[in-house]
């Protein structure tokens, strides 16, 4: 135990409270000092001086109300609009500050109380390897930098930011894996409520006035949360028979509304309706294969019969230049550049810098401008980390997929079953969307830190799968190592 050397007449609980108080006082003093000395505006001073109060609240929740830990992330993401620009591409927001803090507090609390820290070896192992490969590719990219291209002064800072995006995403998975089933349940329902407010704020017209005033504008425009809203609302409606019929109907209507509203009001932004539609088809397929196939055939028939209307809705010249055609140009260009270093890649964020000086080899589309990014997660990983990085990422996805399938077979009904199905459908939807955007592991020059406040939820939901495995383990009365890192292997659970 880390603090086993603390001696004296205090019992374990008193010692824990002493350390909590000491950390709290330290954070408050440092934060207030920083607030007074560095604030360039009154609003920034308010943020910095009020931060200790939030830290104290977070520390109290971790210590006294651990089931509510993930709710802090919900409130921070949806309600706190804090964005402090550290550079043109890196901005500090509430999630970036709070997630590491909560994780640190949780580890200290767990070791002090003897609860232990849970590590699921099959899923965490590829995450650790991915971070190591990212670091190696980063150094390799610096060593192989093409000297005929000027190196930006802030390149190392930007690359560090990209590495931290990876690390913070996986940290969300880790923190979620420590939670109880009650904590996961509260988190899911809070996410559904705030996502519904964001949806109303985005498409509700006059009805969206109050949600727009409450919920961060970044939330209202973030596509990743709508994919998961569709998945989790739809799965609870279809598979959680413990809910009342009226609530299940409301949840199902909410899930259907996401792709429908996206297509009607924002058809040119395919990621607003296509990934949620994929999620709905997955949910229906899991529930009834015949129904899913029938619905897919019906959608194709309707699309063919209304092709004239659909063609008139889309601005195809705009799509060709900025979306569909533009993405094909980007994928081809970034792949060509990435193939120059196919094993370890060009280095973190490096291809973006090269394309400041290399014009795209095409006269089609509007993507001739510099500062490009691939708009494709898989090409992005290949360009930055090479084939090695892409293989390790595939390993991680396979392990999470295996955990999902095992969980699907084990949990038979209720919230847990619906949650597993929601993660399965939501994961497929996010992987499908990753062909067009980097929602799963954001690229610092595109979705970046601003989007990380919501894309980290991808990993929190998936980390929740490990949390419900712990419930399964406890129900089987399996032994648990106390007061240390508890490495479990979900492949051994049944």
C-alpha positions as CSV (number, residue, x, y, z in Angstrom):
1,X,0.0,0.0,0.0
2,X,1.4,3.4,-1.0
3,X,0.7,5.1,2.3
4,X,1.6,2.2,4.6
5,X,4.5,4.1,6.0
6,X,2.3,6.7,7.5
7,X,2.6,6.0,11.2
8,X,0.9,7.2,14.4
9,X,-2.2,6.6,16.6
10,X,-4.6,7.4,13.7
11,X,-6.8,4.5,12.5
12,X,-7.2,3.8,8.8
13,X,-10.2,6.0,8.3
14,X,-8.7,8.9,10.2
15,X,-5.5,8.6,8.2
16,X,-7.5,8.6,5.0
17,X,-9.4,11.8,6.0
18,X,-6.1,13.4,7.0
19,X,-4.6,12.8,3.5
20,X,-7.8,13.9,1.8
21,X,-7.7,17.2,3.8
22,X,-4.0,17.7,3.1
23,X,-4.5,17.3,-0.6
24,X,-7.6,19.5,-0.6
25,X,-5.8,22.4,1.2
26,X,-2.8,22.0,-1.1
27,X,-4.9,22.2,-4.3
28,X,-6.9,25.2,-2.9
29,X,-3.8,27.2,-2.0
30,X,-2.1,26.5,-5.4
31,X,-5.2,27.2,-7.4
32,X,-6.1,30.4,-5.7
33,X,-2.5,31.6,-6.1
34,X,-2.4,30.7,-9.8
35,X,-5.8,32.4,-10.2
36,X,-4.6,35.7,-8.8
37,X,-1.2,35.8,-10.4
38,X,-2.0,34.6,-14.0
39,X,-5.6,35.6,-14.7
40,X,-5.8,37.9,-17.7
41,X,-9.5,38.4,-17.5
42,X,-12.2,38.5,-14.8
43,X,-13.8,35.4,-16.2
44,X,-10.6,33.4,-16.2
45,X,-10.0,34.6,-12.6
46,X,-13.4,33.3,-11.7
47,X,-12.7,29.9,-13.3
48,X,-9.3,29.6,-11.6
49,X,-10.5,30.7,-8.1
50,X,-13.7,28.6,-8.2
51,X,-11.8,25.5,-9.4
52,X,-10.7,24.6,-5.8
53,X,-14.3,24.4,-4.8
54,X,-15.0,22.0,-7.6
55,X,-11.9,20.0,-6.6
56,X,-13.1,19.8,-3.0
57,X,-16.5,18.6,-4.2
58,X,-14.9,16.0,-6.4
59,X,-12.7,14.8,-3.6
60,X,-15.7,14.5,-1.3
61,X,-17.7,12.5,-3.9
62,X,-14.8,10.1,-4.5
63,X,-14.4,9.6,-0.7
64,X,-18.0,9.6,0.5
65,X,-20.3,9.0,-2.6
66,X,-18.2,6.9,-5.0
67,X,-21.3,5.8,-7.0
68,X,-21.6,9.4,-8.2
69,X,-18.1,9.8,-9.5
70,X,-19.0,9.5,-13.2
71,X,-21.8,12.0,-12.8
72,X,-19.1,14.7,-12.2
73,X,-17.9,14.0,-15.8
74,X,-21.4,14.3,-17.1
75,X,-21.9,17.7,-15.4
76,X,-18.5,18.9,-16.5
77,X,-18.9,17.9,-20.1
78,X,-22.5,19.2,-20.6
79,X,-22.7,22.2,-18.3
80,X,-19.2,23.7,-17.8
81,X,-18.2,25.7,-20.9
82,X,-14.6,26.2,-19.8
83,X,-12.2,26.3,-22.8
84,X,-8.7,27.8,-22.2
85,X,-6.6,27.9,-25.4
86,X,-3.1,26.8,-24.8
87,X,-2.2,27.1,-28.5
88,X,-4.0,27.2,-31.8
89,X,-4.8,23.5,-31.6
90,X,-4.7,22.7,-27.9
91,X,-7.4,23.9,-25.5
92,X,-7.9,23.0,-21.9
93,X,-11.4,22.1,-20.9
94,X,-13.2,20.8,-17.8
95,X,-12.8,17.1,-18.8
96,X,-9.1,17.4,-19.4
97,X,-8.7,18.8,-15.8
98,X,-11.2,16.7,-14.0
99,X,-10.7,13.2,-15.5
100,X,-7.1,12.8,-14.3
101,X,-8.0,14.4,-10.9
102,X,-10.8,11.9,-10.3
103,X,-8.6,9.0,-11.4
104,X,-5.9,10.1,-9.0
105,X,-8.3,10.5,-6.1
106,X,-9.9,7.2,-6.9
107,X,-6.6,5.3,-6.9
108,X,-5.5,6.9,-3.6
109,X,-8.9,6.2,-2.0
110,X,-8.9,2.6,-3.3
111,X,-5.5,1.8,-1.9
112,X,-6.2,3.5,1.4
113,X,-9.4,1.7,2.0
114,X,-8.1,-1.7,0.7
115,X,-10.6,-1.9,-2.1
116,X,-7.9,-2.3,-4.7
117,X,-7.7,-1.1,-8.3
118,X,-9.2,-3.2,-11.1
119,X,-7.2,-3.9,-14.3
120,X,-8.8,-6.1,-17.0
121,X,-5.7,-7.6,-18.6
122,X,-7.1,-8.4,-22.1
123,X,-8.3,-4.9,-22.8
124,X,-5.8,-2.8,-20.9
125,X,-2.8,-4.6,-22.3
126,X,-3.3,-3.4,-25.9
127,X,-4.1,0.1,-24.6
128,X,-0.7,0.3,-22.9
129,X,1.1,-1.1,-26.0
130,X,-0.7,1.5,-28.1
131,X,0.6,4.3,-26.0
132,X,4.1,2.9,-26.1
133,X,3.9,2.6,-29.9
134,X,2.6,6.1,-30.1
135,X,5.6,7.3,-28.1
136,X,8.0,5.3,-30.3
137,X,6.4,6.7,-33.5
138,X,6.6,10.2,-32.1
139,X,10.3,9.8,-31.6
140,X,10.8,8.1,-34.9
141,X,9.0,10.9,-36.7
142,X,11.3,13.4,-35.1
143,X,14.4,11.4,-36.1
144,X,13.2,11.0,-39.7
145,X,11.8,14.5,-40.2
146,X,12.3,15.6,-43.8
147,X,14.8,18.5,-43.5
148,X,13.4,20.3,-46.5
149,X,10.2,21.0,-44.6
150,X,10.4,23.7,-41.8
151,X,9.6,22.3,-38.4
152,X,7.0,24.4,-36.4
153,X,8.3,25.8,-33.1
154,X,5.4,24.3,-31.2
155,X,5.5,20.9,-32.9
156,X,6.6,19.0,-29.7
157,X,3.8,20.6,-27.7
158,X,1.2,19.7,-30.3
159,X,2.5,16.1,-30.5
160,X,2.4,15.8,-26.7
161,X,-1.2,17.0,-26.9
162,X,-2.0,14.2,-29.4
163,X,-0.4,11.6,-27.1
164,X,-2.4,12.9,-24.2
165,X,-5.6,12.6,-26.2
166,X,-4.9,8.9,-26.5
167,X,-3.9,8.6,-22.8
168,X,-7.0,10.5,-21.5
169,X,-9.3,8.4,-23.7
170,X,-7.9,5.2,-22.1
171,X,-8.0,6.8,-18.7
172,X,-11.7,7.1,-19.1
173,X,-11.9,3.4,-19.7
174,X,-9.9,2.7,-16.6
175,X,-12.0,5.0,-14.3
176,X,-15.2,3.4,-15.6
177,X,-13.9,-0.1,-14.9
178,X,-13.6,0.8,-11.2
179,X,-17.2,1.7,-10.7
180,X,-20.1,-0.2,-9.2
181,X,-23.2,-1.2,-11.2
182,X,-25.1,1.5,-9.4
183,X,-22.5,4.1,-10.6
184,X,-22.8,2.8,-14.2
185,X,-26.6,2.9,-14.0
186,X,-26.6,6.5,-12.7
187,X,-24.1,7.5,-15.4
188,X,-26.2,6.0,-18.2
189,X,-29.4,7.7,-17.2
190,X,-27.7,11.0,-16.6
191,X,-26.2,10.8,-20.1
192,X,-29.5,10.0,-21.6
193,X,-31.2,13.0,-19.9
194,X,-28.5,15.5,-20.9
195,X,-28.2,14.1,-24.4
196,X,-31.9,14.5,-24.8
197,X,-31.6,18.1,-23.8
198,X,-28.8,18.6,-26.3
199,X,-31.0,17.0,-29.0
200,X,-33.9,19.4,-28.2
201,X,-31.5,22.3,-28.1
202,X,-30.2,21.4,-31.6
203,X,-33.5,20.6,-33.4
204,X,-36.2,21.9,-31.0
205,X,-36.6,25.5,-32.4
206,X,-38.4,27.6,-29.9
207,X,-38.7,24.5,-27.6
208,X,-34.9,24.4,-27.4
209,X,-34.5,27.7,-25.8
210,X,-34.0,26.4,-22.2
211,X,-31.8,23.4,-23.3
212,X,-29.6,25.7,-25.3
213,X,-29.2,27.9,-22.3
214,X,-28.3,25.0,-20.1
215,X,-26.3,22.6,-22.2
216,X,-23.0,23.5,-23.8
217,X,-23.2,24.4,-27.5
218,X,-20.3,21.9,-28.1
219,X,-22.6,19.2,-26.8
220,X,-25.5,20.2,-29.2
221,X,-23.2,19.8,-32.2
222,X,-21.2,16.8,-31.2
223,X,-22.1,13.7,-33.3
224,X,-20.6,11.1,-31.0
225,X,-23.1,11.7,-28.2
226,X,-26.0,11.2,-30.6
227,X,-24.6,7.8,-31.7
228,X,-24.5,6.7,-28.1
229,X,-27.8,8.3,-27.2
230,X,-29.4,6.3,-30.0
231,X,-27.7,3.1,-28.9
232,X,-28.4,3.3,-25.1
233,X,-31.9,4.7,-25.4
234,X,-32.8,2.1,-28.0
235,X,-31.2,-0.8,-26.1
236,X,-33.0,0.1,-22.9
237,X,-36.3,0.3,-24.8
238,X,-35.8,-3.0,-26.5
239,X,-34.1,-5.2,-23.9
240,X,-34.7,-3.8,-20.4
241,X,-38.1,-5.3,-19.6
242,X,-37.8,-4.1,-16.0
243,X,-38.8,-0.7,-17.2
244,X,-42.4,0.4,-17.6
245,X,-43.9,0.2,-21.1
246,X,-44.5,3.9,-21.3
247,X,-40.9,4.7,-20.5
248,X,-39.7,2.1,-23.0
249,X,-41.9,3.7,-25.7
250,X,-40.5,7.2,-24.9
251,X,-36.9,5.8,-25.1
252,X,-37.6,4.1,-28.4
253,X,-39.2,7.3,-29.9
254,X,-36.1,9.2,-28.7
255,X,-33.7,6.7,-30.4
256,X,-35.6,6.8,-33.7
257,X,-35.7,10.6,-33.6
258,X,-32.0,11.0,-33.8
259,X,-31.4,9.7,-37.4
260,X,-34.8,11.1,-38.5
261,X,-34.2,14.6,-37.3
262,X,-30.6,14.5,-38.6
263,X,-31.8,13.5,-42.1
264,X,-34.7,16.0,-42.2
265,X,-32.9,19.0,-40.9
266,X,-29.2,18.3,-41.6
267,X,-29.1,15.9,-44.5
268,X,-25.9,17.2,-45.9
269,X,-24.0,16.3,-42.7
270,X,-24.1,12.5,-43.1
271,X,-22.6,11.8,-39.7
272,X,-25.7,13.4,-38.0
273,X,-27.9,10.6,-39.3
274,X,-26.0,7.7,-40.9
275,X,-24.1,6.3,-37.9
276,X,-27.3,6.5,-35.7
277,X,-29.2,4.7,-38.4
278,X,-26.5,2.0,-38.4
279,X,-26.9,1.7,-34.7
280,X,-30.7,1.3,-35.0
281,X,-30.3,-1.4,-37.6
282,X,-27.9,-3.2,-35.3
283,X,-30.3,-3.0,-32.4
284,X,-33.1,-4.4,-34.5
285,X,-30.9,-7.1,-35.9
286,X,-29.9,-8.2,-32.4
287,X,-33.6,-8.3,-31.4
288,X,-34.9,-9.8,-34.7
289,X,-32.9,-10.6,-37.8
290,X,-36.0,-10.9,-39.9
291,X,-37.2,-7.5,-38.8
292,X,-33.8,-5.9,-39.5
293,X,-33.5,-7.4,-43.0
294,X,-37.1,-6.3,-43.7
295,X,-36.4,-2.8,-42.5
296,X,-33.3,-2.6,-44.6
297,X,-35.1,-3.7,-47.7
298,X,-37.9,-1.2,-47.0
299,X,-35.3,1.6,-46.6
300,X,-33.7,0.7,-49.9
301,X,-37.1,0.6,-51.7
302,X,-38.1,4.0,-50.2
303,X,-34.7,5.5,-51.2
304,X,-35.1,4.2,-54.8
305,X,-38.7,5.4,-55.1
306,X,-37.9,8.9,-53.7
307,X,-34.5,9.2,-55.5
308,X,-35.6,12.3,-57.3
309,X,-36.6,14.1,-54.1
310,X,-33.3,12.9,-52.4
311,X,-31.3,14.2,-55.3
312,X,-32.9,17.6,-55.1
313,X,-32.3,17.8,-51.3
314,X,-28.6,17.3,-51.5
315,X,-26.3,19.9,-52.9
316,X,-24.2,17.4,-54.8
317,X,-21.7,20.0,-56.0
318,X,-21.0,21.0,-52.4
319,X,-20.8,17.3,-51.4
320,X,-18.3,16.6,-54.2
321,X,-16.1,19.5,-53.2
322,X,-16.3,19.5,-49.4
323,X,-17.6,16.1,-48.2
324,X,-17.7,12.9,-50.3
325,X,-15.3,13.9,-53.1
326,X,-13.1,15.9,-50.7
327,X,-12.7,12.9,-48.4
328,X,-11.7,10.6,-51.2
329,X,-9.0,13.1,-52.1
330,X,-7.8,13.4,-48.6
331,X,-7.7,9.6,-48.0
332,X,-5.7,9.1,-51.2
333,X,-3.3,12.0,-50.4
334,X,-2.7,11.0,-46.7
335,X,-2.2,7.3,-47.6
336,X,0.3,8.2,-50.3
337,X,2.3,10.3,-47.8
338,X,2.0,7.7,-45.1
339,X,3.3,4.9,-47.3
340,X,6.7,6.7,-47.2
341,X,7.0,5.3,-43.6
342,X,4.7,2.3,-43.6
343,X,6.1,0.6,-40.5
344,X,6.1,3.2,-37.7
345,X,4.4,6.0,-39.6
346,X,5.4,9.6,-40.0
347,X,5.1,10.5,-36.3
348,X,2.3,12.0,-34.3
349,X,0.5,14.8,-36.2
350,X,3.5,15.0,-38.7
351,X,1.5,14.5,-41.9
352,X,-0.5,17.5,-41.1
353,X,2.6,19.6,-41.0
354,X,4.0,18.2,-44.3
355,X,0.8,19.1,-46.1
356,X,1.3,22.7,-45.3
357,X,4.0,22.6,-48.0
358,X,2.8,19.8,-50.3
359,X,-0.2,20.6,-52.5
360,X,-2.8,17.9,-52.9
361,X,-2.3,16.4,-56.4
362,X,-5.8,17.1,-57.7
363,X,-7.7,20.0,-59.2
364,X,-11.0,18.5,-58.0
365,X,-12.7,19.7,-54.8
366,X,-11.9,22.4,-52.3
367,X,-9.3,20.4,-50.3
368,X,-6.3,22.1,-52.0
369,X,-5.9,24.3,-48.9
370,X,-3.1,23.3,-46.5
371,X,-3.5,22.2,-42.9
372,X,-5.5,19.1,-43.9
373,X,-6.4,16.0,-41.9
374,X,-7.6,12.7,-43.2
375,X,-11.1,12.6,-41.7
376,X,-10.7,8.9,-41.3
377,X,-9.5,7.3,-38.0
378,X,-7.9,4.2,-39.6
379,X,-5.9,6.2,-42.2
380,X,-5.1,8.7,-39.5
381,X,-3.5,6.0,-37.2
382,X,-1.7,4.5,-40.2
383,X,-0.2,7.9,-41.2
384,X,0.9,8.7,-37.7
385,X,1.9,5.3,-36.3
386,X,2.2,3.1,-39.4
387,X,1.1,-0.5,-39.8
388,X,2.3,-1.3,-36.2
389,X,0.0,1.2,-34.7
390,X,-2.9,0.1,-36.9
391,X,-2.3,-3.6,-35.9
392,X,-2.2,-2.7,-32.1
393,X,-5.4,-0.6,-32.5
394,X,-7.1,-3.6,-34.2
395,X,-5.9,-5.8,-31.4
396,X,-7.6,-3.5,-28.9
397,X,-10.9,-3.4,-30.9
398,X,-10.8,-7.2,-31.1
399,X,-10.4,-7.6,-27.3
400,X,-13.2,-5.1,-26.6
401,X,-15.3,-7.0,-29.1
402,X,-14.6,-10.3,-27.4
403,X,-15.6,-8.7,-24.0
404,X,-18.8,-7.5,-25.6
405,X,-19.7,-10.9,-27.0
406,X,-18.9,-12.7,-23.8
407,X,-21.0,-10.2,-21.9
408,X,-23.9,-10.5,-24.3
409,X,-24.0,-14.3,-23.7
410,X,-23.8,-14.0,-19.9
411,X,-26.2,-11.3,-19.0
412,X,-29.8,-12.4,-19.9
413,X,-32.1,-9.5,-18.9
414,X,-32.5,-6.2,-17.2
415,X,-30.3,-3.1,-17.2
416,X,-27.1,-5.1,-17.6
417,X,-28.3,-6.9,-20.8
418,X,-29.6,-3.7,-22.3
419,X,-26.3,-1.9,-21.5
420,X,-24.2,-4.6,-23.1
421,X,-26.4,-4.5,-26.3
422,X,-26.2,-0.7,-26.3
423,X,-22.4,-0.8,-26.1
424,X,-22.3,-3.4,-28.9
425,X,-24.5,-1.4,-31.2
426,X,-22.9,1.9,-30.2
427,X,-19.4,0.5,-30.7
428,X,-20.4,-0.7,-34.2
429,X,-21.9,2.8,-35.0
430,X,-18.7,4.6,-33.8
431,X,-16.4,2.2,-35.8
432,X,-18.6,2.9,-38.9
433,X,-18.5,6.6,-38.3
434,X,-14.7,6.4,-37.9
435,X,-14.5,6.0,-41.7
436,X,-15.6,9.6,-42.0
437,X,-14.5,11.2,-38.7
438,X,-12.1,10.6,-35.7
439,X,-14.6,10.4,-32.9
440,X,-13.1,7.4,-31.2
441,X,-9.5,8.8,-30.9
442,X,-9.7,12.4,-32.0
443,X,-7.0,14.0,-34.2
444,X,-5.6,17.1,-32.4
445,X,-6.0,19.3,-35.6
446,X,-9.7,18.2,-36.2
447,X,-12.0,17.1,-33.4
448,X,-9.1,17.5,-31.0
449,X,-9.4,18.5,-27.3
450,X,-12.6,20.4,-27.8
451,X,-14.3,17.2,-28.9
452,X,-12.5,15.1,-26.3
453,X,-14.9,16.3,-23.7
454,X,-17.5,14.0,-25.3
455,X,-15.5,11.4,-27.3
456,X,-14.1,10.2,-23.9
457,X,-17.6,8.9,-23.2
458,X,-16.9,6.2,-25.9
459,X,-14.3,4.7,-23.6
460,X,-16.2,5.3,-20.4
461,X,-19.2,3.3,-21.8
462,X,-16.8,0.4,-22.9
463,X,-15.0,0.5,-19.6
464,X,-18.4,0.1,-17.9
465,X,-18.4,-3.5,-19.4
466,X,-15.5,-4.3,-17.1
467,X,-17.4,-2.9,-14.2
468,X,-20.4,-5.1,-14.7
469,X,-18.0,-8.1,-15.0
470,X,-16.9,-7.3,-11.5
471,X,-20.5,-7.7,-10.4
472,X,-20.6,-11.1,-12.1
473,X,-17.3,-12.0,-10.3
474,X,-18.8,-11.0,-7.0
475,X,-22.0,-12.9,-7.6
476,X,-19.9,-16.0,-8.2
477,X,-18.2,-15.4,-4.8
478,X,-14.7,-15.5,-6.4
479,X,-11.8,-14.4,-4.2
480,X,-10.6,-10.8,-4.5
481,X,-7.2,-9.4,-3.6
482,X,-7.5,-6.4,-1.3
483,X,-5.5,-3.3,-1.1
484,X,-3.5,-3.7,-4.3
485,X,-3.8,-3.7,-8.0
486,X,-6.3,-6.4,-8.9
487,X,-5.6,-7.8,-12.3
488,X,-8.6,-9.7,-13.7
489,X,-9.1,-11.6,-16.9
490,X,-12.6,-11.3,-18.3
491,X,-11.9,-14.3,-20.5
492,X,-11.9,-16.4,-17.4
493,X,-15.4,-15.3,-16.3
494,X,-18.5,-17.1,-17.3
